[in-house]
Amino acid sequence: MTTHPHDDDVAFIRALAEVLRDSELSEISVARHRGEEDRLDVTLSRAAAAPPPPPAPVAATRDPVAEIPAPAPAEDPTAHPGAVTSPMVGTVYLQPEPGAAPFVGTGSSVSEGDTLLIVEAMKTMNHIPAPRAGTVKRVLVEDGAAVEYGAPLVIIE
């Protein structure tokens, strides 16, 4: 019996087809590189699972006695007129150095220009000043937290 040069390739392809059929794979890609560097590249992939079907609708019964009022929508601190937002992306520090007292806290009275906290960006410590005089009603960030541009930091009223 004579063998053809491609018989090994055909056997290999059949073996791959069997693997594809018997597994959860959806695609097998093979590339053979001949020459100085005789190489075979095989890529296997699996199709993304189909999303589960939506739950069947359930007939709702209305019992006014059992109805619970929906909770009030959470207050968006960025919409508060006294919100001071971050002018940059960085890390927040509430005190000038570790172990020191914080610049401000809830109930602190501040004047325009007073430092509220520091936002470190690219190893530069940026002091965030109070845009107006008032009382700090809430500190919305934790020391060492990462903040994005526009994230609310404190509320001054």
ABEGO torsion letter per residue (X at the ends): XBBBAAAAAAAAAAAAAAAAAABABABBBBBBBBEABBBBBBBBBBBBBBBBBBBBBBBBBBBAAABBBBBBBBBBAAABAABBBBABBEBBBABABBGBBBABBBGBBBBBGBBABBBBBGGBBBBBBBABBEBBABBABBBGBBBBBGBBABBBX
